Amino acid sequence: MNKTCTPTKSGKIRAGALHLTQKVDYGLFLLALLAKSDTTLPISISVVAKNNHLSFSFLQKVANLLKRADIIVSVRGKDGGYRLSKDPTSIRLKDIIEALEGPTQIARCIGPKTNIEERCPRASFCVVRSGVERINQEIQDFYLAKRLTDFLS
């Protein structure tokens, strides 16, 4: 067992506080397959799921979220499926994560300045908020700098 992952009471492996979710994992996997394939030919989600022992319904949900974010496009018909909507060098990790999980932030208090007291009862006297904001911005910058091509081997 990987020492960085700890099992929960249910026996599931947990990666830790800051990790890529299963949605993001499936999304990156699908996008990497699409990026490595002939970009003119769509790839079937059912084929991807079957060949890689993935949940078809979950992968389909992930594909729909990526489509809604205009990261991939669907092609209808007998030989239909999905393909990238743009060059893999222009697809940022931040776009992928936010398409699948929503805004990236490491704490509830991070975000728009309005209504901060609603998000955190300690907002008016928090001693770590500025540090958390700085670290969150560094993570945002990292996500913006990484592209889909950084995940291709």
Disulfide bonds with the S-S distance in Angstrom:
none
